[in-house]
Amino acid sequence: MSKRNWRFLAFGVAAGILSLLGGIGLSAVTSNDLETNRRLLREIRANNPEYYVRLQRRHELFHALPVAKQEEVRQLDRDLFDKEPQTQAHLFRVLEEYVAWLTRLSESDRQRVLAAPSRQDRLKIIQELRLQQWIDHLPAAQKEELRREPDAKKRLATIDQWRREELAWRQDWSDIRHYTEILKYKGPKLPFRDEKFRADVRVFVDKRLKPMLSPEELNLLQTAADDQNPMTPFRWFRTVFWLSEKHPVLGLEPKYQSLAFLPKDYQSLLAKTPATAMARLKAKENKWPDFPLEVMAVIHRRSEKKDLKEPKEQLGPSHADDFPPNVQNFIRNSLEKALTEPADKEKLSKAQGHWPEYPLALLELARKHNLSIPELMLP
């Protein structure tokens, strides 16, 4: 059997063995006790003969592999079962779907994948094949549109647009199915339908989120708002949530947005900044919190290399007292009281006096305890 065929067999055996072992349960496959494993096999043979036959067949295929390939499968097994249960389940599905996809390929395409000299090359080939498969399933009119377009870049741009539209369409249908289930719900009124909740979200978006967004992100948000209809009420909320996760609120008073307004200590430290770093800084002027974050990144890099001491003055809130009274009260009376684990208390304590570490710690701990800090987070 050729080396490439051994590799394909190894993929198939790995997927089969691991899927069978996954069905047995984690405790069964991680035991180092020989008698325990033998007892387990006896139970499988007695209670599920068909399952036992499949497992036996996989065992034979595994021992038919070269020793090096056997060790690769064993290492894959160890790596998979070191993961958390949710990650394991996801990786099992990926592995099984990959082997099923590889099996359905033509012999020539399958050999292209298996003969790739590196992982990067194999991934590139897989992406090319999957893209071609996607194009092959397009309606005839779209295929003809691609065929008649002579510019390769324009063809790729059109394909990218169609794929994004398909993804949005699939997500909308997922939302519709979700919404249908929600309509059957007889419990408390859902916040998505509550006008006060929607108004609170709009205030957060207009006041806190929009000033931090790029033109492309603002357009994305507006598109989601324009596309709202009674059957897809979640699309705008989903977009708002994603953007709020990407752009955390690190302070309520956007300041220090240019070199000229930085405290003197910072200006002195940045005076000898290399031209490339200074260009990055100037490109982010008048953007909050991008500019002060870039300032801190430059200073951290210089501190690591030259043992410089960072200025005591921070460029954003680093204590509860730096926030307005309503936020201070929430931090002290709600968030800090919810921190019962020593690790959480230590995280917040270590972050105090440092920006952006302190607001980032506040946001992380609030999410962990299912709390929403006024003005810093979505309702």
N, C-alpha and C positions, 0 to 999 in steps of 0.2 A: 504493500500500500504506500502511495506517495506521501511525502511530508505534508502537502496541502490537504490531502484527504484525512490524514491523522489529525490535523488541526481542526477540520470540520467535525470529525467524529468527537473530538474533545469538547467542542462547543456544545454539541448535542447531548453528550453524556453528562456534562456539567449541569446543563439545564434540567435534564431528566432527574438525575440523582438529587439535586438540590431541591427541586419541586417536591419530590417524594419525601425527602427528609423534612422539608418545611411543613408538610402535612402531618408528620409524626409529632412535632412539637420540639421546642428548644431544649428542654431538659433531656429528651431522648438522644439528641445528637451531640450533646456536649459532655455526656458522661464518659469518664475515663475508666470506668469499672467494666471489665469484660463480661462478668456474670449478669450485670444489669442490662447490657446490650443484648446478650443472648436471650434473656427473659423477654425483652421487648420484641425480638424477632419471633419468638415462639407465640406470643400473644397475637402478633400480626398474622402469622401463618394460620392460627386457629380461627381468628375472627374475620379476617379479610383475605382469603386465598388469592384473589385476583391481584390485590395490592401487593401481596408477597411475591407473586410471580413477576410483576413489573420491576419490583425492587431487585429481585434476583437477576433479572436480565440486565438491568443497569450495572449491577455489580460485575457481571461477566464482561460487559463492554468496557467498564473502567479498567479491569485488569488486562484487557487486550491492548490498552494504550501503552506507548513507550513509558519508561519509568519517569522521564522528565515531564511528560504530559500529565502523568498521575500526580506528580508533586504540584504542578500548576493548579490542577483541580482541587487538591487538598488545601493549597494556599488560598484559593478563591473561597472555599468553604469556611476557612478560618476567618478571612477578612469579612465575609458576609455576616457570620454569626457573632462578630464583635460589635456589630451595629445595633442601634436601638430597634425595637420591634417594628415601628412604622417605617424606618429606613430599610430594614430587611425586606418587608413586604413589597415596598416600591422597587427595590433592586431585583427581587425575584421576578416581578412582572416584566421589568425591562429585559432581563436575561431571557425569559421565556419568549417574549415577543420578538426579540432580536433573532433567536434561533429559528422561530417559525417564519420570520421574514426571510432569513438567509436560505431556508429550505425551499421557499417558493420561487427563488430567483432562477433564471436560466443558468445552465452550467457555466457558460462563459462569464456572466456577471458574477456568479458566486466565486469563481476562481480569481477574478479581479480583486474581490474583497479579501479573500484568504491569502493571496500572494502579495498584498501590500507590504512594503519593506518596513513601515513604521506605523505607530498608532495614528499619528497625524495624517499620514497618507491614506490609511484605511478609513478614517473619519471623513476625509474629503471625498473619497469614492462613494461611501455610503450616502453622503449628502447629495452627490450628483445623481445617484440612482433613485433616491427617494423623490428628488425634484422631478426627474423625468417621469416617474410613476404618477406623480401628482398631475403633471401636464397631460399625460396619456388619458386621464380620467376627466379632463375638461370637456365641456360641450363643444360640438363641432365649430360653432361660430367663434368661440374664443381661440380654439386651435388655429383657425384660419387667420384671425387677427394677428396672432404671434407669427405665423408663417409669412405674412405679408409685410411685417416690420423688418427692414434691413438692418437697423441699428441695434447691435447686441445690447448696449447699455439701456436703451429704451425698452427692449424686450424684458430685461431683468427687472427694470423699474415697474413695468406693467404686471409682471408675475408677482413681485413683492406686494403691490397694491391689492391684487386679487386675493393673495393669501391672507393679508391683514383683514380684508373685508370678510373672508370666510371665517376667520377666527372670531371677529366681532359678531358675525351671524350666529356661530355656534354658541357664543357666550350669551347672546340675547335669548336664544331658545332655551338655554339652561336657566336663565332668569325667569322666563315664562313658565317653565315647569315648576320652578321654585315658587313663583307667585301663585300658581294654581293651587299648590298645596297650602299656601298661606291663607288663601280665600276660605279654605275649609276650617281654618283654625278658629276655635270659639273662645279662646282665652282672652287675656287683657289686650287692649288696643295696641297695635304695633306702632312703634315710633315713626316708621317711614310714612305713615298716613297721618301723623299728628302735625298740625300746622305749626305749633310752637317749636317742635323739634326741628322741622324743616327750616323755620326762620332762624333758629339758633345756628344751624349748620351754615346757612347763607351768610350770617354775620361773620362766622369764623373764616369762611372762604374769602369774603371780600376784605376783611380787616387784616387777617394774619397770613393766609395762604397765597393769595394772588400776588402780593408784592414780591414773593420769593420765586415765582415761576418764570421760566424762559418763555419767549414768544411761542415756541412750539408747544409747550405745556399749556399755555393759556388757550391756544387754539384747540388742543385736545379737550380741555375742560369745557370750552364753549360748544364744541361739537356734541359732547355728551349731554349738555344741557338742552341743546336744540333738538336732539333726537328723543327726548323723553316723551313717552306716551303712556296711557293707563296700563298697558300690558307689560311695559318694561320700566318699572319705577326704580329699579336698583342700579341702572347703568351709571347715572350721574353720581349716586352715592358711592359706587364702587370706584369710580375715577377719583372722586374727592379723597376717599380713604387711601388709595394708592399714592396719590400726590402728597398727602399729609405725612405718610410714612417716609417718603423720599425726602421731604423737606421739613424736618422737625423745627418747631418754634423754640429758638434758643435765647430769646429775650423779647421783651415787649416794647423796648425803645431802641429802634435801629439807629445806632450811632457808630462813630469811628468807621466811616465808609470811604475814607481816602487817606493818603499819606499825610496830607497837610493837617488833618484833624486828629491824628494819633497823639497820645501822650508823648512828652519829650523823651522818656526812657526808651520807648519803642522806636522813635525816630533815630535815636543814637545807635541802637542795635542794628537797625536796617540800613544805616548809612553806607556800610561796606558790603551790602548784598550784591552777589554777582549779577551781571546784566540779564541773564536768562530768568533768574528768580524774580528780579525786579520787574521784568516784562510781564510775568504772570501776575504779579501783584497789581500792576497798573491796569491790566486787562479786566480785573475784577473790582476796580474802584466803582463806587456808587451802587454796589450790590450788597445787600444784607441777606444772610450772614456770610456770604461767600468771601468778601474782602477780609474781615477780621479772622475768619477761619484760615485763610491763606497766610495772613500775618503770623498766626500762631504756628502754622506748619513750618514756615521759614525759620522762625525763632527756635522751634524744637530741633530742627535739623542742625542749626548752628550750635545749639547748646550741646548736642551729642558730640559734635566734632571738636569744639573749642572750649568746652567746659564753662560756658557762659551762664550766668545766673539770670533767670527770667525775671522781668519786672514784677513787683508785688501788685500793682494795679492791674485789674482784669478788664478785658474788653467787652464783657457781658456779665449778667448776674451770676454770682458765685456763692451767695448765701440767701436764705429765705428773706432776709430784710431788704434785699435788692429788688424785690417784687412789690407790686401794689398790695394794700391791706387784704383784699379778698383772696389773693393767691397765697399770701403769708398765712392767713387763717386756715386755708385748706391744707397747706403743707404741714402745719403744726397740729391741727385738730383732726385731720382725716388721714393723710398719707403716713405721717410718722407713727400714728397710733396703730396703723395696719401692719407696720414692720415688726413682726414678732420674731423673725429668724435673725440670729446674730449676723449672718452673712449679709443680709439686706441692710441692716443698720450700719455695718462696717463699710459697705459700698457707698452709702450716702455720706457717711462721715469723711471718708477719704476724698470724696469729690468736692467737699466744701472748700471754698477758697480758690477754686480753679474753674475757669471757663474755657471750653464749653462742657467740661466734664460734669459740672454740677447740674445744669438743666438736662443733660442727656441721662444722668442717673435718675433724676426726678421722673422723666418720661418713662424710662424702662421699668422702674419700680411701680409707677402708677398703673401701667399696662398689666404688670404681673398680678396686681391685686384688684384688677378690674375697676379702676378708678379713673376719673377724667378731671385733670387739673384745669380749673377755669382759665380761659383765654390761651392756654398753652396747648390744649388738645381738643379734638372733636368732642362734641357732647356725647 
